[in-house]
Amino acid sequence: MDIIVNNLIKKYGRNTALNNISVTINEGMYGLLGKNGAGKTTFMRILTTILPYDSGSVEVCGIPHKNAKEIRKIVGYLPQDFSLYPSLTIYEALDYCGVLSEIPKPERRERIDGLLEKTNLTEQSRKKIKSLSGGMKRRLGIAQAMLNDPKVLIVDEPTVGLDIEERVNFRKMLMSYAEGRIVILSTHIVEDIEETCSKIGILHGGQLVFNGDIDDFKDKMKTDKLESAYMNLLTGGIGYASVS
């Protein structure tokens, strides 16, 4: 069970957002790093079939990208700008997502109850979305992304707005979920990557400047190419000092 990307190119007009990306992502936790504008969100949106691409190939767990409906059945996605109808309660929102995913009602209730507990939202399940704090909305987003029990879970800045304890609990939940599945974690919080991921990819200017073990990344930081990318990440506001 892999995600296989070969020679992927995506352009917006004259701007090349992704330039000849080739990577294989295996089971487990994969961290995706890069400053704003590096191409992370475009890459994730392509993997989830939300966006088309210009050339190359993408295959998700043996399914070609053109079979978008089949890929969406096995992928869960938490975008950075996640939102749902503000007048719904947390429970109603998850139930609505479950209906859209065609999850049978008894199974839907069981999954929702379990996810509410995992995301520490059980006591708030009757609160309307419009009344939630930023952190609670992120936890709701995490729950909806996991609702269809996806083989591939892609999360963009999932711990933004969470306090330290919630962040630690979320890391544990992701690591547990990644057993036998693929989890892609995109974040600017390097500690989240270090604590959860053994493999990382660094996007810079639409190019994958590093892909491999996090320990190898630390060893190769002295090379010119990675040092340049590292400095650009720093100037882009990413707290990378913890990688040593």
C-alpha positions as CSV (number, residue, x, y, z in Angstrom):
1,M,0.0,0.0,0.0
2,D,1.9,3.0,-1.3
3,I,1.3,6.4,-2.9
4,I,3.5,6.6,-6.0
5,V,4.1,10.0,-7.7
6,N,6.2,10.2,-10.8
7,N,7.4,13.4,-12.6
8,L,4.5,15.4,-11.3
9,I,4.1,18.9,-12.7
10,K,1.4,21.4,-11.7
11,K,1.2,24.9,-13.1
12,Y,-1.0,27.9,-12.4
13,G,-0.7,30.0,-15.6
14,R,3.0,30.7,-16.0
15,N,3.8,29.8,-12.4
16,T,5.0,26.2,-11.8
17,A,3.7,25.2,-8.4
18,L,5.1,21.7,-8.5
19,N,8.2,20.9,-10.6
20,N,8.9,17.3,-11.5
21,I,8.0,15.7,-8.2
22,S,8.8,12.0,-7.8
23,V,8.2,10.2,-4.5
24,T,6.9,7.0,-3.1
25,I,5.2,7.3,0.3
26,N,4.8,4.0,2.2
27,E,2.8,2.9,5.2
28,G,3.4,4.9,8.4
29,M,3.8,8.6,9.2
30,Y,5.3,10.9,6.5
31,G,6.1,14.5,7.4
32,L,5.8,17.3,4.8
33,L,7.7,20.5,5.4
34,G,8.1,23.8,3.6
35,K,7.3,27.4,4.0
36,N,4.2,29.1,2.6
37,G,4.1,28.9,-1.2
38,A,6.4,25.9,-1.3
39,G,3.7,23.7,-2.9
40,K,2.6,21.7,0.1
41,T,-1.1,22.4,-0.2
42,T,-1.2,22.0,-4.0
43,F,0.5,18.6,-3.5
44,M,-1.9,17.4,-0.9
45,R,-4.9,18.6,-2.9
46,I,-3.7,16.6,-5.9
47,L,-3.3,13.5,-3.8
48,T,-6.9,13.9,-2.6
49,T,-8.1,14.4,-6.2
50,I,-9.4,17.9,-5.5
51,L,-6.9,19.3,-8.0
52,P,-5.9,18.0,-11.5
53,Y,-2.3,18.2,-12.6
54,D,-0.6,19.0,-15.9
55,S,1.8,16.0,-16.4
56,G,3.3,13.0,-14.7
57,S,1.4,10.3,-12.8
58,V,-0.2,9.7,-9.4
59,E,-1.3,6.4,-7.9
60,V,-2.9,6.0,-4.5
61,C,-2.9,2.5,-3.1
62,G,-2.9,1.1,-6.6
63,I,-5.7,3.4,-7.8
64,P,-4.8,5.8,-10.7
65,H,-5.5,9.4,-10.1
66,K,-8.2,9.5,-12.8
67,N,-10.4,7.2,-10.7
68,A,-11.1,10.0,-8.3
69,K,-14.3,8.5,-6.9
70,E,-12.4,5.4,-5.8
71,I,-9.6,7.3,-4.3
72,R,-11.9,9.5,-2.3
73,K,-13.4,6.4,-0.7
74,I,-10.1,5.6,1.0
75,V,-8.7,9.0,1.7
76,G,-9.4,11.3,4.7
77,Y,-8.4,15.0,4.4
78,L,-8.2,17.8,6.9
79,P,-7.4,21.1,5.0
80,Q,-6.0,24.1,6.8
81,D,-9.2,26.1,6.1
82,F,-11.6,23.4,7.3
83,S,-15.2,24.5,7.8
84,L,-18.7,23.1,8.0
85,Y,-22.2,24.6,8.4
86,P,-22.0,26.9,11.4
87,S,-25.5,26.2,12.6
88,L,-24.9,22.4,13.0
89,T,-23.8,20.9,16.3
90,I,-20.6,18.9,16.4
91,Y,-22.5,15.6,16.4
92,E,-24.8,16.8,13.6
93,A,-21.8,17.8,11.5
94,L,-20.1,14.4,11.9
95,D,-23.4,12.6,11.2
96,Y,-23.9,14.7,8.0
97,C,-20.3,13.8,6.9
98,G,-21.1,10.1,7.6
99,V,-24.2,10.2,5.5
100,L,-22.2,11.7,2.6
101,S,-19.7,8.9,3.0
102,E,-22.6,6.4,2.9
103,I,-21.7,4.9,6.3
104,P,-24.6,2.8,7.7
105,K,-26.4,4.5,10.6
106,P,-25.5,2.0,13.4
107,E,-21.8,2.0,12.3
108,R,-21.9,5.7,11.9
109,R,-23.0,6.3,15.5
110,E,-20.3,3.9,16.8
111,R,-17.6,5.7,14.8
112,I,-18.8,9.2,15.8
113,D,-18.9,8.3,19.5
114,G,-15.4,6.8,19.3
115,L,-14.0,9.8,17.5
116,L,-15.6,12.3,19.9
117,E,-13.9,10.5,22.7
118,K,-10.5,10.4,20.9
119,T,-10.6,14.1,20.1
120,N,-12.0,15.1,23.6
121,L,-15.2,16.4,22.2
122,T,-17.8,14.2,23.8
123,E,-19.0,16.8,26.3
124,Q,-19.2,19.4,23.6
125,S,-21.0,17.3,21.0
126,R,-24.2,19.4,21.2
127,K,-22.4,22.7,20.8
128,K,-23.0,24.6,17.5
129,I,-19.9,25.0,15.3
130,K,-20.3,28.7,15.3
131,S,-19.7,28.8,19.0
132,L,-16.5,26.7,19.0
133,S,-13.0,27.9,19.7
134,G,-10.3,27.5,17.0
135,G,-8.8,24.5,18.8
136,M,-12.2,22.8,19.0
137,K,-12.8,23.4,15.3
138,R,-9.5,21.7,14.5
139,R,-10.4,18.7,16.7
140,L,-13.7,18.5,14.9
141,G,-11.8,18.6,11.6
142,I,-9.6,15.8,12.7
143,A,-12.6,13.7,13.6
144,Q,-14.3,14.2,10.3
145,A,-11.1,13.3,8.4
146,M,-11.0,10.0,10.2
147,L,-14.7,9.2,10.0
148,N,-14.6,6.9,7.0
149,D,-11.7,5.0,8.5
150,P,-9.5,5.9,5.5
151,K,-6.4,4.0,4.4
152,V,-4.8,7.3,3.7
153,L,-5.1,10.3,6.1
154,I,-3.8,13.7,5.0
155,V,-3.7,16.5,7.5
156,D,-2.7,20.1,6.9
157,E,-1.5,22.0,10.0
158,P,-3.7,19.8,12.3
159,T,-2.4,21.1,15.6
160,V,-2.8,24.8,15.0
161,G,-4.9,26.2,17.9
162,L,-4.4,23.1,20.1
163,D,-2.7,23.5,23.5
164,I,0.4,21.4,24.5
165,E,-1.6,18.6,26.1
166,E,-4.0,18.3,23.1
167,R,-1.0,18.4,20.7
168,V,0.7,15.5,22.5
169,N,-2.6,13.5,22.6
170,F,-3.1,14.2,18.9
171,R,0.4,13.0,18.0
172,K,-0.3,9.7,19.9
173,M,-3.6,9.3,18.0
174,L,-1.9,9.8,14.6
175,M,0.9,7.4,15.4
176,S,-1.6,4.8,16.5
177,Y,-3.7,5.3,13.4
178,A,-0.8,5.1,11.1
179,E,-0.3,1.4,11.8
180,G,-1.1,-0.4,8.5
181,R,-2.1,3.0,6.9
182,I,-0.5,6.0,5.4
183,V,-0.6,9.3,7.3
184,I,0.8,12.5,5.7
185,L,1.3,15.3,8.2
186,S,2.0,18.8,6.8
187,T,3.0,21.3,9.4
188,H,5.4,24.1,10.3
189,I,5.7,22.8,13.8
190,V,8.9,20.8,13.5
191,E,8.4,19.1,16.9
192,D,5.3,17.5,15.6
193,I,7.3,15.9,12.8
194,E,10.2,14.9,15.0
195,E,7.9,13.2,17.5
196,T,5.8,11.3,15.0
197,C,7.5,10.8,11.6
198,S,10.4,8.7,10.5
199,K,10.2,9.9,6.9
200,I,10.1,13.5,5.7
201,G,9.9,15.4,2.5
202,I,10.9,19.1,2.1
203,L,9.3,21.1,-0.6
204,H,11.0,24.3,-1.6
205,G,10.0,26.4,-4.6
206,G,7.9,23.6,-6.0
207,Q,10.7,21.1,-5.8
208,L,11.2,18.2,-3.5
209,V,14.7,19.1,-2.2
210,F,14.8,16.2,0.3
211,N,13.0,13.0,0.8
212,G,14.0,10.3,3.2
213,D,14.7,9.4,6.9
214,I,14.7,12.3,9.3
215,D,18.0,11.1,10.7
216,D,19.5,11.2,7.2
217,F,18.2,14.7,6.8
218,K,20.0,15.8,10.0
219,D,23.2,14.2,8.6
220,K,22.9,15.8,5.2
221,M,22.1,19.3,6.5
222,K,25.7,20.2,5.8
223,T,25.4,19.8,2.0
224,D,24.9,23.0,0.0
225,K,21.5,22.2,-1.4
226,L,20.0,21.3,1.9
227,E,21.7,24.1,3.7
228,S,20.2,26.6,1.3
229,A,16.7,25.0,1.7
230,Y,17.2,25.1,5.5
231,M,18.0,28.8,5.5
232,N,15.0,29.6,3.3
233,L,12.8,27.6,5.7
234,L,14.1,29.7,8.5
235,T,13.5,32.9,6.8
236,G,10.1,31.7,5.9
237,G,9.2,31.6,9.5
238,I,9.4,27.9,10.2
239,G,10.9,27.0,13.6
240,Y,13.5,24.5,12.5
241,A,16.0,25.0,15.2
242,S,15.0,21.8,17.0
243,V,16.4,19.7,14.1
244,S,20.0,19.1,15.2
